Amino acid sequence: MRTTNRGIYALKAILALAAGSSKENPLALHVIAKNEKISAEFLQQIFFKMRKAGIIAAYRGPGGGFYLLKDSGEISVLDVLEAAGESLEIAPCASRSDGGEPSCSDFEGCSAGQFWDSLEKQIKSFASSRTLADYL
């Protein structure tokens, strides 16, 4: 597993948003982009996904910007990474594209596959147990 820049920047930007904005005081995208050293165009793509996932919302116009839709203690790191399109899959043989059975037909008889599956579950469990509030 290797997290892409999209996942890294999504988490950085959402943490910045959680630390510096509220519904009454939204934070402008260009401010976040500048402070976090992220391309504004790339951040716009990330925030589009975050809005679609129901993690953030935006006010338009003068004084507008973005804010979290939920309390930072209610948004897990896994929520952010999945909304950004990150996959936390470790090995193709243990991937569960539909959330059901692993894609490998020999998975049940494969000790290595069992290891990768267990590791992936641990990572997802860790990411889902950590909220944005844990890092503010």
Buried (B, 14 or more C-beta within 10 A) or exposed (E): EEBEEBBBBBBBBBBBBBEBBEEEEBBBBEBBBEEBEBEEEBBEBBBEBBBEBEBBEBBEEEEEBBBBBBEBEEBBBBBBBBBBBBBBBBBEBBBEEEEEEBBBEEBEEBEEBBEBBEBBEEBBEEBBEEBBEEEE
